[in-house]
């Protein structure tokens, strides 16, 4: 099943996004699923006033809790040694 089929325009989702100015900093960010203005009939994520194509290359979570758990799996927590968030 293609990722586009899992979401509807107007849905609020969560992604883990890296800071473009400091690649060692990442955070869970809320995003909106919208119709892609550059590709009719396709969906995009709207984050920080920018449209990103909704593809399988982006891990998208339906809840903040799900995204936070994935973040902790990938980066650890602030009280762990080797924390990279």
Secondary structure, 3 states (H helix, E strand, C coil): CCHHHHCCCCCEEEEEEEECCEEEEEEEEEEEEEECCCCCCCEEEEECCEEEECCCCCCEECCHHHHHHHHHHHHCCCCCCCCCC
